[in-house]
């Protein structure tokens, strides 16, 4: 891209996107003046960093979006970075969406772990870096403040308390064992605790306990006493760091190679209530200020809890006014501590970041070891970063489906998983099913590649654009031969493909008579087994869902008044075939069925389905003269190896 190719840019704040020739976003930036900022990229290459010079050489076109001010530009930049994940930006690492705790907007709310923040009236807390730590907190809070966990459908259909009530994990609001006001007190305790205001929770519980005791409601007082003790135990891990109450975040930064770690110490009410560490992909040339600026712009727009002050090791940001304006819009300000308690906390945050980045570096080395082994064992040109695993699932040739699972750098990438319903193969033919799956996968890739090149599809929205470094088939020589024939015919024979057979765990390569036998304790074999097992699990889940859907649809078709349109409406309303089968008559009416049709359907769904031909039919009660029947053999056609009763000395009846 040349300076003369630039459009007539406005001298207004906004965001800009450099794109490559294939439409891929290379870099997203923000500016107080788009005209000045963008033209600064086209000065002498000697004055640019190597990363910026490489980006400008690859840039083919430019897009700009104007905003009202710098703060709006900063928020828009965060959105665009999350959407496009440009190669040359410092990225908050987001292989999965960070978890939140959510209090649902229901008359009797639930406390849930979620991955997305939606504008649904719920109260969100987070994001948190560790899903495991969030689950531990969730379990503890549910013990301290028992709340309902059932879905709205089960809540509406409840007629008596469930097991959660009897083990004191739920107050059973579904059947009126607790009123809305008392339940709201529990929800308020959860909210205050998650906001770090534990002292308020303790004070309020103590006041309620004394009031109940004075009113001689001793059972209620004892319940509040136990609740107060549980809150105190739960807050014992919190470290008192300052005498004065304060709401502050302390950000420490550490670097190792292209990985940067930002450790966030959360101080609420003068107590350290949380430690979260986030990782970013950063260019080696980026300094601490650049990493911090990228983190502030991507983390705080999605944070549910804002402090009064954000303490950082430096405020020498390139877009310092925009960062300060972003925080000021939510009542927060930047601060660089120099001495005292704040300086000590800054040092603690930096130590946490250094420890985290070292641990992450060691984890990445451990994750890379199986890939290095695979390269050596299989004779690949490089460690396979993207591994795709395929499997077929059916029941005697019916509801045949295929799965495609993806492992990126040795870890499952579930957003990349794909499902196929076999269309052209009749019966249980694994070879032809694998061939059809691979052909459809590669043709999807070719179609998307052409659409991206023509500008009709953004690379970020493509579903099959990335090609694998290694293909793993669940099966043996036959399945592999069928897949390789398709790959060669479509021009993708250069992609390595292998088949992994169960039991013996032999690895087959096309054209070699002897299979490859990896050591049983090899990390490379363990990785391949994980890919194979995950593809099998994913295919089986899809197959069972289809079979359940087909079984329910066939049963619904036998009910007068339930046709295809109403079947589709029921599935959309309840979300799954199992939910339809478990629905009450009132729920079926609420889904739009007339009363008579809902009654017939409810009765039909409560009638056991006739057994399939392949299933064994249980004998009627009493058929064995009061004795328990022998366990049915799990293998049809297999002879019972036990001797007759007469041979065991019991005689015959």
Backbone torsions as a table, in degrees:
resi	resn	phi	psi	omega
1	UNK	NA	136.6	-177.3
2	UNK	-111.7	158.7	179.4
3	UNK	-57.9	-35.8	-178.9
4	UNK	-70.1	-14.7	177.8
5	UNK	-82.9	-7.0	-177.7
6	UNK	-70.1	141.3	174.8
7	UNK	-72.3	171.9	177.6
8	UNK	-75.9	97.0	-171.3
9	UNK	-84.4	145.3	177.5
10	UNK	-80.3	154.0	175.7
11	UNK	-90.2	52.6	-175.8
12	UNK	-124.9	158.9	176.2
13	UNK	-69.2	153.7	179.5
14	UNK	166.2	-165.9	-179.4
15	UNK	-122.8	154.5	179.1
16	UNK	-135.1	150.1	-179.2
17	UNK	-129.8	119.8	170.7
18	UNK	-87.6	130.4	-178.9
19	UNK	-121.3	148.8	176.2
20	UNK	-81.3	179.0	-177.4
21	UNK	-64.3	-30.2	-179.8
22	UNK	-87.3	6.3	178.0
23	UNK	92.7	-5.5	-178.9
24	UNK	-67.9	135.6	177.6
25	UNK	-73.8	123.5	179.9
26	UNK	-93.4	-40.7	-175.4
27	UNK	-154.9	137.9	174.1
28	UNK	-117.8	129.1	179.6
29	UNK	-137.0	167.5	177.0
30	UNK	-124.9	160.9	-177.1
31	UNK	-156.9	150.0	170.9
32	UNK	-72.5	-37.7	175.6
33	UNK	-130.1	110.5	-178.1
34	UNK	-60.1	-40.0	-177.4
35	UNK	-61.8	-48.5	-177.6
36	UNK	-69.4	-41.8	-175.4
37	UNK	-65.8	-48.1	-176.2
38	UNK	-66.7	-39.7	-179.2
39	UNK	-68.0	-19.2	178.0
40	UNK	-68.4	-18.3	178.7
41	UNK	-75.9	-14.1	-173.2
42	UNK	-111.3	35.1	171.4
43	UNK	-88.6	-168.5	-179.1
44	UNK	-60.1	132.1	180.0
45	UNK	-57.1	-26.0	-179.8
46	UNK	-66.1	-21.3	-177.4
47	UNK	-95.1	-0.2	178.1
48	UNK	-100.6	152.9	173.2
49	UNK	-69.5	156.7	179.7
50	UNK	-55.9	-38.5	-179.8
51	UNK	-65.3	-44.8	-178.8
52	UNK	-66.0	-41.0	179.2
53	UNK	-62.0	-40.6	178.8
54	UNK	-65.6	-38.4	179.3
55	UNK	-64.6	-43.6	-179.0
56	UNK	-64.6	-37.2	178.8
57	UNK	-63.9	-35.6	-178.6
58	UNK	-82.4	-19.7	-174.9
59	UNK	-64.2	135.6	-179.5
60	UNK	-114.7	-33.4	177.3
61	UNK	-151.2	167.7	-174.8
62	UNK	-129.6	138.2	173.1
63	UNK	-121.1	141.0	178.2
64	UNK	-128.2	148.8	176.2
65	UNK	-133.3	118.8	-179.8
66	UNK	-85.4	150.8	178.3
67	UNK	-131.4	172.8	-178.0
68	UNK	-76.0	-30.9	-179.2
69	UNK	-157.3	-179.8	-176.1
70	UNK	-69.3	-34.6	179.9
71	UNK	-64.4	-42.4	176.5
72	UNK	-62.7	-36.5	177.8
73	UNK	-64.5	-39.4	179.3
74	UNK	-64.3	-43.0	178.3
75	UNK	-65.3	-41.2	179.0
76	UNK	-65.4	-38.7	178.4
77	UNK	-59.3	-42.9	178.7
78	UNK	-60.0	-43.6	179.7
79	UNK	-62.8	-43.5	-178.2
80	UNK	-67.9	-38.1	178.5
81	UNK	-64.6	-43.2	178.4
82	UNK	-62.0	-36.4	-176.0
83	UNK	-77.0	-46.3	-171.6
84	UNK	-95.7	-23.1	-177.1
85	UNK	47.2	62.9	-176.5
86	UNK	-66.4	147.2	-174.6
87	UNK	-65.8	-34.5	-171.4
88	UNK	-98.3	8.5	173.8
89	UNK	-92.0	156.2	167.8
90	UNK	-78.8	119.6	-170.7
91	UNK	-111.8	130.6	167.0
92	UNK	-66.7	116.8	-171.7
93	UNK	-63.5	125.4	-169.0
94	UNK	-142.3	53.8	177.6
95	UNK	-60.0	-30.4	172.5
96	UNK	-135.9	156.2	178.8
97	UNK	-69.9	136.4	-178.3
98	UNK	-67.2	146.6	-175.5
99	UNK	-80.2	151.8	173.9
100	UNK	-127.3	158.1	165.3
101	UNK	-101.5	135.8	-173.8
102	UNK	-128.1	132.1	168.9
103	UNK	-97.5	116.3	-171.2
104	UNK	-73.0	151.4	179.9
105	UNK	-86.9	66.8	-177.8
106	UNK	-122.1	161.5	176.6
107	UNK	-56.2	-38.5	172.4
108	UNK	-120.1	90.8	-170.3
109	UNK	-65.8	158.7	172.4
110	UNK	-113.1	159.0	173.6
111	UNK	-109.6	116.8	-171.9
112	UNK	-126.0	154.6	168.0
113	UNK	-95.5	123.2	-178.3
114	UNK	-130.0	164.7	-179.1
115	UNK	-112.0	-8.7	-177.6
116	UNK	-133.0	142.0	175.6
117	UNK	-96.6	123.2	-178.8
118	UNK	-122.0	154.7	179.0
119	UNK	-85.5	71.4	-175.5
120	UNK	-120.4	11.0	179.8
121	UNK	86.6	-2.4	178.5
122	UNK	-76.6	164.5	178.0
123	UNK	-106.4	119.8	-175.2
124	UNK	-108.1	144.4	176.4
125	UNK	-128.8	126.6	-178.6
126	UNK	142.7	-161.2	2.4
127	UNK	-77.8	156.1	177.3
128	UNK	-110.8	146.9	-177.7
129	UNK	-82.3	-30.3	-174.5
130	UNK	-112.0	114.5	177.1
131	UNK	-67.3	-33.8	178.4
132	UNK	-62.5	-43.9	178.7
133	UNK	-64.7	-36.7	178.8
134	UNK	-65.5	-41.2	179.2
135	UNK	-64.9	-38.0	176.4
136	UNK	-62.0	-44.7	178.6
137	UNK	-62.4	-40.4	-180.0
138	UNK	-62.4	-43.5	179.4
139	UNK	-63.7	-42.6	-179.3
140	UNK	-65.6	-43.3	-179.3
141	UNK	-64.8	-35.5	178.9
142	UNK	-69.4	-26.2	174.5
143	UNK	-75.6	-41.6	-177.7
144	UNK	-73.3	-44.2	-179.0
145	UNK	-121.6	81.4	-177.9
146	UNK	-56.7	128.1	179.1
147	UNK	-136.3	160.6	179.1
148	UNK	-68.3	148.1	177.8
149	UNK	-122.9	-4.0	-174.5
150	UNK	-76.2	158.6	178.7
151	UNK	-72.3	160.1	177.9
152	UNK	-56.4	-35.2	-179.9
153	UNK	-64.8	-48.3	179.6
154	UNK	-66.6	-36.7	178.9
155	UNK	-60.5	-43.0	-178.1
156	UNK	-70.1	-27.9	-175.5
157	UNK	-93.8	-3.5	-174.2
158	UNK	-66.7	139.1	177.1
159	UNK	-121.0	-17.1	176.8
160	UNK	-150.4	159.8	-178.2
161	UNK	-62.5	145.8	179.2
162	UNK	-93.0	-174.9	-178.0
163	UNK	-60.9	-34.4	-178.9
164	UNK	-58.1	-35.0	178.3
165	UNK	-67.8	-42.5	-175.3
166	UNK	-71.6	-23.0	176.2
167	UNK	-99.5	15.0	173.7
168	UNK	63.7	36.2	175.5
169	UNK	-107.1	-5.6	-179.3
170	UNK	-150.9	135.8	179.9
171	UNK	-82.5	5.9	177.1
172	UNK	58.0	56.5	174.6
173	UNK	-67.5	-18.5	-178.1
174	UNK	-63.6	-27.0	-179.0
175	UNK	-118.3	18.4	173.4
176	UNK	78.3	22.2	178.4
177	UNK	-77.2	-9.4	176.5
178	UNK	-146.5	139.5	-179.7
179	UNK	-84.8	169.9	-174.0
180	UNK	-66.2	-35.2	-178.5
181	UNK	-66.5	-46.0	179.1
182	UNK	-65.1	-37.5	178.2
183	UNK	-66.3	-38.4	179.8
184	UNK	-62.7	-30.3	177.3
185	UNK	-63.7	-40.0	177.5
186	UNK	-64.5	-43.2	179.6
187	UNK	-62.1	-40.3	178.9
188	UNK	-64.2	-37.6	176.4
189	UNK	-62.6	-41.4	177.2
190	UNK	-62.8	-45.2	-178.5
191	UNK	-60.8	-46.7	-179.3
192	UNK	-64.9	-38.9	179.9
193	UNK	-64.4	-44.2	-179.3
194	UNK	-68.0	-24.5	175.4
195	UNK	-82.8	-2.0	177.8
196	UNK	89.1	5.7	-178.0
197	UNK	-95.4	66.9	-176.1
198	UNK	-71.7	-34.8	180.0
199	UNK	-60.5	-38.2	178.6
200	UNK	-65.2	-39.5	178.6
201	UNK	-62.4	-45.9	-179.3
202	UNK	-63.4	-44.5	-178.7
203	UNK	-62.2	-44.2	-177.9
204	UNK	-66.0	-40.9	178.4
205	UNK	-65.1	-39.6	179.7
206	UNK	-64.3	-41.7	178.9
207	UNK	-63.1	-43.4	-179.9
208	UNK	-66.1	-36.6	179.9
209	UNK	-64.7	-46.0	179.7
210	UNK	-65.2	-39.5	179.3
211	UNK	-63.6	-39.9	178.7
212	UNK	-66.7	-38.4	179.2
213	UNK	-65.7	-41.5	179.1
214	UNK	-64.9	-32.1	178.1
215	UNK	-83.8	6.4	179.7
216	UNK	60.7	25.9	172.2
217	UNK	-91.7	75.0	-168.3
218	UNK	-70.4	-32.9	177.6
219	UNK	-64.5	-42.5	177.2
220	UNK	-64.9	-39.7	178.9
221	UNK	-64.0	-40.2	179.0
222	UNK	-66.4	-37.6	177.8
223	UNK	-63.7	-43.1	178.5
224	UNK	-67.2	-35.2	176.8
225	UNK	-61.5	-46.0	178.6
226	UNK	-63.9	-37.8	178.8
227	UNK	-65.2	-40.5	178.9
228	UNK	-64.2	-41.7	178.1
229	UNK	-63.8	-39.8	179.2
230	UNK	-64.4	-39.6	177.7
231	UNK	-63.8	-40.8	179.8
232	UNK	-64.9	-39.1	177.3
233	UNK	-66.4	-39.3	-178.7
234	UNK	-66.0	-31.0	-177.9
235	UNK	-93.2	1.6	-179.3
236	UNK	-63.3	-27.7	-176.9
237	UNK	-75.7	-12.9	-177.8
238	UNK	-74.8	137.2	-174.7
239	UNK	-101.5	125.9	176.0
240	UNK	-75.8	120.7	-174.7
241	UNK	-115.0	-19.9	179.9
242	UNK	-143.9	152.9	179.4
243	UNK	-79.3	-35.5	-179.3
244	UNK	-89.1	144.0	177.5
245	UNK	-67.2	136.0	179.8
246	UNK	-154.2	149.8	173.8
247	UNK	-118.3	103.3	-173.0
248	UNK	-141.8	152.7	169.1
249	UNK	-116.0	136.7	177.7
250	UNK	-116.1	123.5	-174.6
251	UNK	-110.7	118.8	174.1
252	UNK	-110.3	144.1	-174.7
253	UNK	-125.5	140.0	173.8
254	UNK	-142.2	151.0	-176.8
255	UNK	-128.9	146.0	168.8
256	UNK	-154.1	107.5	-176.4
257	UNK	65.6	-131.8	-179.7
258	UNK	-89.4	2.6	-179.3
259	UNK	-103.5	128.1	174.6
260	UNK	-119.2	144.7	177.9
261	UNK	-121.6	135.1	174.4
262	UNK	-118.8	117.6	178.9
263	UNK	-99.0	127.8	-178.0
264	UNK	-111.4	113.8	172.7
265	UNK	-95.0	121.5	-177.1
266	UNK	-101.8	117.7	177.9
267	UNK	-109.2	121.2	178.8
268	UNK	-130.1	126.3	-179.2
269	UNK	63.6	29.1	179.5
270	UNK	81.9	6.5	-179.2
271	UNK	-124.2	145.0	176.2
272	UNK	-78.1	110.0	-173.3
273	UNK	-108.8	-8.4	-178.4
274	UNK	-164.5	146.3	173.6
275	UNK	-129.9	116.8	178.8
276	UNK	-126.1	139.2	179.0
277	UNK	-123.5	132.4	-178.5
278	UNK	-122.2	145.7	-178.9
279	UNK	-111.8	145.6	179.7
280	UNK	-129.6	148.5	169.2
281	UNK	-87.7	114.0	-174.6
282	UNK	-125.4	147.1	175.1
283	UNK	-70.1	140.2	179.8
284	UNK	-57.8	-24.9	-179.8
285	UNK	-80.0	-13.7	-177.0
286	UNK	-73.0	135.7	179.5
287	UNK	-90.0	-179.7	-177.5
288	UNK	-60.4	-40.0	-179.4
289	UNK	-62.9	-39.6	179.6
290	UNK	-66.1	-40.6	178.6
291	UNK	-64.6	-44.9	-179.9
292	UNK	-63.2	-41.9	-179.8
293	UNK	-62.7	-42.6	177.9
294	UNK	-63.3	-40.5	-179.4
295	UNK	-67.0	-45.2	-179.3
296	UNK	-60.5	-40.4	-178.1
297	UNK	-71.6	-23.9	-178.0
298	UNK	-101.7	-25.5	-175.6
299	UNK	-88.2	-51.3	-171.9
300	UNK	-70.4	-28.9	174.8
301	UNK	-62.2	-21.7	-179.9
302	UNK	-109.1	2.1	-179.1
303	UNK	-74.7	139.9	-179.8
304	UNK	-90.7	-22.2	-178.4
305	UNK	-120.4	121.1	-177.4
306	UNK	-108.1	135.5	176.2
307	UNK	-84.9	174.2	172.9
308	UNK	-79.5	-32.0	-179.0
309	UNK	-136.1	143.0	173.1
310	UNK	-114.8	111.1	-176.5
311	UNK	-94.0	126.8	-175.1
312	UNK	-130.8	156.9	179.3
313	UNK	-72.4	-20.5	179.1
314	UNK	-153.6	149.6	175.9
315	UNK	-119.9	21.9	-179.4
316	UNK	-83.4	59.7	-177.8
317	UNK	-84.7	147.7	177.4
318	UNK	-65.0	-36.8	177.9
319	UNK	-115.2	56.6	-174.0
320	UNK	-61.9	-39.9	-178.7
321	UNK	-66.7	-38.3	179.1
322	UNK	-66.8	-41.6	178.4
323	UNK	-63.6	-44.9	179.1
324	UNK	-63.0	-38.9	178.6
325	UNK	-66.0	-36.9	177.4
326	UNK	-60.7	-44.9	-179.8
327	UNK	-71.1	-39.6	-178.6
328	UNK	-63.5	-30.8	179.4
329	UNK	-62.6	-21.9	178.0
330	UNK	-111.2	18.2	175.7
331	UNK	78.6	21.8	179.5
332	UNK	-117.2	162.1	177.2
333	UNK	-142.7	157.4	178.4
334	UNK	-83.0	149.1	177.3
335	UNK	-149.8	141.8	176.2
336	UNK	-114.0	98.3	-178.2
337	UNK	-66.1	142.2	-179.3
338	UNK	-116.5	-29.9	-175.9
339	UNK	-155.2	171.6	175.9
340	UNK	77.6	-156.8	-176.8
341	UNK	-61.0	-38.2	-178.9
342	UNK	-64.6	-41.3	178.3
343	UNK	-63.6	-37.0	178.7
344	UNK	-65.3	-40.1	178.0
345	UNK	-68.0	-35.2	175.8
346	UNK	-62.1	-41.4	177.8
347	UNK	-64.4	-37.1	178.0
348	UNK	-64.9	-42.0	178.7
349	UNK	-63.8	-41.1	178.7
350	UNK	-64.3	-40.1	177.9
351	UNK	-62.7	-42.2	177.9
352	UNK	-60.8	-42.2	-179.8
353	UNK	-65.5	-42.5	179.8
354	UNK	-63.4	-42.8	178.9
355	UNK	-64.0	-42.4	-177.5
356	UNK	-64.5	-41.8	-177.4
357	UNK	-70.6	-32.6	175.1
358	UNK	-66.4	-44.7	178.4
359	UNK	-62.1	-40.6	179.5
360	UNK	-65.3	-38.5	178.4
361	UNK	-63.0	-41.4	178.4
362	UNK	-66.6	-39.2	178.2
363	UNK	-63.3	-40.5	179.2
364	UNK	-65.3	-36.6	176.2
365	UNK	-64.6	-41.6	178.9
366	UNK	-66.1	-38.7	178.0
367	UNK	-67.4	-30.4	-179.3
368	UNK	-77.4	-19.7	-177.0
369	UNK	-61.0	-46.8	177.7
370	UNK	-61.6	-35.6	179.7
371	UNK	-68.3	-38.4	175.8
372	UNK	-63.9	-41.0	177.9
373	UNK	-63.1	-42.0	178.8
374	UNK	-60.4	-42.6	178.5
375	UNK	-58.1	-44.2	-176.7
376	UNK	-72.3	-45.1	-177.3
377	UNK	-66.1	-39.6	-173.1
378	UNK	-97.5	-2.2	178.7
379	UNK	68.1	37.3	179.6
380	UNK	-82.7	161.0	178.9
381	UNK	-72.6	-30.8	-177.6
382	UNK	-152.2	161.5	175.2
383	UNK	-58.9	134.3	-176.9
384	UNK	-74.7	106.2	-179.9
385	UNK	-71.5	-40.0	-178.7
386	UNK	-115.5	115.7	178.0
387	UNK	-112.9	129.3	177.3
388	UNK	-112.9	130.2	179.2
389	UNK	-113.7	141.0	-175.8
390	UNK	-128.0	142.7	176.0
391	UNK	-150.6	157.7	179.6
392	UNK	-117.5	140.9	177.4
393	UNK	-136.5	133.7	174.6
394	UNK	-159.0	171.2	176.4
395	UNK	-123.1	103.2	-178.1
396	UNK	51.9	38.8	175.4
397	UNK	86.3	-0.9	-180.0
398	UNK	-100.6	153.3	178.1
399	UNK	51.8	46.1	-176.6
400	UNK	-74.7	128.8	-178.8
401	UNK	-135.1	162.6	176.8
402	UNK	-129.7	151.9	178.0
403	UNK	-122.1	148.1	171.7
404	UNK	-128.3	113.2	176.6
405	UNK	-109.7	153.8	-174.9
406	UNK	-128.3	131.8	171.6
407	UNK	-114.4	123.2	177.7
408	UNK	-107.6	120.2	-179.3
409	UNK	54.1	37.7	174.6
410	UNK	87.2	3.0	-178.5
411	UNK	-124.9	146.6	179.1
412	UNK	-62.6	135.0	175.0
413	UNK	-114.7	85.6	-168.7
414	UNK	-67.8	-22.4	175.8
415	UNK	-67.4	-19.3	-179.0
416	UNK	-92.0	-5.3	-178.4
417	UNK	-65.7	146.0	178.3
418	UNK	-137.0	153.2	179.0
419	UNK	-123.6	146.2	178.0
420	UNK	-130.6	138.4	171.0
421	UNK	-102.5	120.4	-174.7
422	UNK	-64.7	128.4	-173.0
423	UNK	-109.5	-36.5	-168.3
424	UNK	-102.8	-2.6	-174.2
425	UNK	-108.2	130.2	176.4
426	UNK	-99.8	133.1	177.1
427	UNK	80.5	-172.2	-176.6
428	UNK	-90.7	83.0	179.7
429	UNK	-120.1	93.2	-177.5
430	UNK	-62.1	-39.7	-176.4
431	UNK	-61.3	-53.2	-178.6
432	UNK	-66.5	-34.0	179.7
433	UNK	-66.5	-42.0	177.0
434	UNK	-64.2	-40.3	179.5
435	UNK	-62.6	-44.3	178.7
436	UNK	-62.1	-42.7	-178.9
437	UNK	-61.0	-47.2	-178.3
438	UNK	-66.4	-38.4	179.4
439	UNK	-64.4	-43.3	179.4
440	UNK	-66.2	-38.2	179.2
441	UNK	-62.9	-45.2	-177.8
442	UNK	-72.3	-33.7	177.7
443	UNK	-70.5	-34.6	173.2
444	UNK	-60.9	-42.6	178.9
445	UNK	-60.9	-46.0	-177.9
446	UNK	-63.4	-41.4	179.7
447	UNK	-64.8	-42.2	180.0
448	UNK	-69.6	-36.2	178.4
449	UNK	-61.4	-43.1	178.7
450	UNK	-67.6	-37.8	179.9
451	UNK	-66.7	-38.1	178.0
452	UNK	-67.0	-43.7	179.4
453	UNK	-61.8	-32.6	179.9
454	UNK	-84.8	-3.3	-179.2
455	UNK	79.1	9.3	-179.3
456	UNK	-86.4	-10.0	-178.2
457	UNK	-142.6	132.8	174.8
458	UNK	-78.1	137.5	-178.8
459	UNK	-56.2	-32.8	-178.0
460	UNK	-67.1	-21.9	-178.9
461	UNK	-95.6	-2.8	179.5
462	UNK	-72.7	146.6	-177.2
463	UNK	-110.9	-17.1	-177.3
464	UNK	-131.9	16.4	-172.5
465	UNK	-68.2	-41.1	-177.7
466	UNK	-73.3	134.4	177.3
467	UNK	-97.6	150.7	-178.8
468	UNK	-78.1	154.8	169.4
469	UNK	-87.9	-18.5	-179.3
470	UNK	-155.6	134.1	176.4
471	UNK	-110.2	131.7	179.0
472	UNK	-121.9	122.5	-179.8
473	UNK	-104.0	134.6	174.2
474	UNK	-81.7	104.0	-178.3
475	UNK	158.9	-153.8	-177.6
476	UNK	-126.5	-148.8	-175.3
477	UNK	-61.8	-41.3	-176.1
478	UNK	-63.0	-47.1	178.8
479	UNK	-62.7	-41.4	-179.8
480	UNK	-64.9	-42.3	-179.6
481	UNK	-61.9	-40.8	179.3
482	UNK	-63.5	-41.1	-179.2
483	UNK	-70.2	-42.8	-178.1
484	UNK	-65.1	-34.9	178.5
485	UNK	-61.6	-41.6	178.3
486	UNK	-66.8	-43.0	-177.9
487	UNK	-62.7	-41.2	179.3
488	UNK	-68.6	-40.7	-177.7
489	UNK	-63.3	-34.1	-177.9
490	UNK	-92.4	3.1	176.3
491	UNK	87.1	21.0	179.5
492	UNK	-120.1	30.4	-179.7
493	UNK	-68.6	-13.2	-179.8
494	UNK	-76.4	-13.3	-179.9
495	UNK	-78.7	123.7	-179.9
496	UNK	-64.0	138.4	178.8
497	UNK	-139.8	138.7	-179.5
498	UNK	-138.0	162.5	175.3
499	UNK	-122.5	136.4	-179.8
500	UNK	-114.7	115.8	-178.8
501	UNK	-89.9	144.6	-179.4
502	UNK	-72.7	172.8	177.0
503	UNK	67.9	-73.8	-178.8
504	UNK	-76.1	-16.1	-179.0
505	UNK	54.4	49.6	178.0
506	UNK	-93.9	141.3	-177.6
507	UNK	-108.0	121.9	-176.0
508	UNK	-103.5	138.0	174.8
509	UNK	-121.1	140.8	-178.4
510	UNK	-61.6	135.2	175.3
511	UNK	85.6	0.4	179.7
512	UNK	-115.2	130.1	-176.7
513	UNK	-71.6	-39.8	-176.7
514	UNK	-94.1	131.7	176.9
515	UNK	-72.0	161.2	177.1
516	UNK	-89.4	128.0	179.5
517	UNK	-112.9	102.1	179.2
518	UNK	-77.3	149.5	177.0
519	UNK	-57.3	141.3	-176.2
520	UNK	-62.7	-29.0	-179.6
521	UNK	-96.3	15.0	-176.8
522	UNK	-77.9	129.9	173.5
523	UNK	-58.7	-30.5	178.3
524	UNK	-64.3	-43.5	177.7
525	UNK	-64.9	-40.6	179.4
526	UNK	-61.7	-37.1	178.0
527	UNK	-67.0	-44.5	178.6
528	UNK	-63.2	-39.0	177.2
529	UNK	-63.5	-38.8	178.5
530	UNK	-63.7	-41.0	178.2
531	UNK	-64.6	-47.1	179.9
532	UNK	-60.8	-46.2	-178.5
533	UNK	-66.1	-36.9	179.5
534	UNK	-68.7	-39.0	177.5
535	UNK	-65.7	-37.0	177.5
536	UNK	-65.9	-45.0	179.8
537	UNK	-61.7	-43.4	-176.4
538	UNK	-68.4	-40.1	178.0
539	UNK	-66.5	-41.9	-178.6
540	UNK	-65.1	-39.2	179.0
541	UNK	-62.9	-43.5	179.6
542	UNK	-64.7	-41.6	179.6
543	UNK	-62.3	-44.9	-179.3
544	UNK	-64.3	-36.5	178.3
545	UNK	-64.6	-43.2	178.7
546	UNK	-65.0	-42.5	-179.1
547	UNK	-64.7	-41.3	178.0
548	UNK	-63.5	-40.8	178.7
549	UNK	-63.4	-44.5	-178.6
550	UNK	-66.0	-41.7	-179.8
551	UNK	-62.4	-45.3	179.6
552	UNK	-64.7	-42.6	-178.6
553	UNK	-60.9	-40.8	179.7
554	UNK	-66.8	-35.2	178.6
555	UNK	-72.2	-37.4	178.7
556	UNK	-65.5	-34.5	-178.3
557	UNK	-64.3	-22.0	179.5
558	UNK	-81.9	-10.5	-177.3
559	UNK	-90.4	122.3	178.5
560	UNK	-59.3	132.4	178.4
561	UNK	94.9	-5.6	178.9
562	UNK	-113.0	104.0	179.0
563	UNK	-106.0	-164.7	-177.8
564	UNK	-64.2	-41.6	-177.9
565	UNK	-63.7	-44.6	179.8
566	UNK	-70.5	-31.7	175.5
567	UNK	-62.8	-45.7	178.4
568	UNK	-62.9	-39.2	179.5
569	UNK	-64.1	-41.4	178.7
570	UNK	-63.4	-43.7	-179.4
571	UNK	-65.1	-38.9	177.7
572	UNK	-66.7	-39.4	-176.5
573	UNK	-68.9	-46.0	-175.1
574	UNK	-91.9	-19.2	174.5
575	UNK	93.4	-23.2	-179.2
576	UNK	-159.5	163.3	178.5
577	UNK	-66.6	-37.9	179.7
578	UNK	-62.7	-39.9	179.9
579	UNK	-65.8	-36.7	176.7
580	UNK	-64.4	-44.6	-177.5
581	UNK	-63.8	-27.6	-177.6
582	UNK	-95.6	-0.8	-174.7
583	UNK	-70.1	148.6	175.7
584	UNK	-82.0	169.3	179.0
585	UNK	-64.0	-37.9	178.4
586	UNK	-64.3	-39.1	179.5
587	UNK	-66.9	-36.2	177.8
588	UNK	-65.7	-37.6	175.8
589	UNK	-65.6	-40.5	-179.6
590	UNK	-64.5	-23.3	178.3
591	UNK	-79.3	-2.2	175.1
592	UNK	109.8	6.1	179.6
593	UNK	-84.6	142.6	172.3
594	UNK	-61.2	156.2	-174.6
595	UNK	-57.5	-44.7	-178.3
596	UNK	-66.3	-41.2	179.2
597	UNK	-66.2	-41.2	178.9
598	UNK	-62.4	-39.6	179.1
599	UNK	-65.5	-44.5	178.2
600	UNK	-62.7	-42.6	-178.4
601	UNK	-66.6	-40.8	179.1
602	UNK	-61.6	-42.8	178.8
603	UNK	-65.5	-39.6	-179.4
604	UNK	-66.4	-39.0	-179.3
605	UNK	-70.9	-22.8	178.2
606	UNK	-87.5	-5.8	176.3
607	UNK	-87.6	125.3	-178.5
608	UNK	-56.8	139.1	178.6
609	UNK	-71.1	146.5	177.9
610	UNK	-64.1	143.2	-178.0
611	UNK	-67.0	148.4	176.0
612	UNK	-73.7	160.5	-176.1
613	UNK	-61.9	-31.0	-175.6
614	UNK	-82.8	-9.5	-176.8
615	UNK	-91.5	150.9	175.2
616	UNK	-82.0	143.8	179.7
617	UNK	-99.6	126.6	-179.6
618	UNK	-70.1	141.0	178.9
619	UNK	-70.5	158.1	178.5
620	UNK	-67.4	158.8	180.0
621	UNK	-61.4	139.3	178.9
622	UNK	85.2	-0.6	-177.4
623	UNK	-68.4	-17.1	-178.4
624	UNK	-107.8	21.0	176.7
625	UNK	64.5	31.5	178.5
626	UNK	93.1	-17.5	178.0
627	UNK	-80.7	150.3	176.7
628	UNK	-72.6	136.1	179.4
629	UNK	-67.5	152.3	175.2
630	UNK	-69.0	151.3	-177.8
631	UNK	-65.6	133.1	179.6
632	UNK	-64.0	139.6	179.3
633	UNK	-67.5	134.1	-176.9
634	UNK	-73.4	-15.3	-178.7
635	UNK	-112.8	107.4	-179.8
636	UNK	-57.8	136.1	177.3
637	UNK	89.0	-7.5	-178.8
638	UNK	-82.6	137.4	-178.4
639	UNK	-75.8	140.8	175.1
640	UNK	-72.3	124.4	-173.7
641	UNK	-84.0	-8.9	-176.6
642	UNK	-77.3	151.9	-179.2
643	UNK	-77.7	157.7	174.5
644	UNK	-62.3	160.5	-176.9
645	UNK	-62.9	-34.1	-179.6
646	UNK	-63.0	-36.8	-179.3
647	UNK	-69.3	-20.3	179.3
648	UNK	-92.0	7.4	174.9
649	UNK	88.0	8.6	-178.8
650	UNK	-92.9	-18.4	-175.3
651	UNK	79.9	176.6	180.0
652	UNK	-112.7	156.4	179.0
653	UNK	-93.7	NA	NA
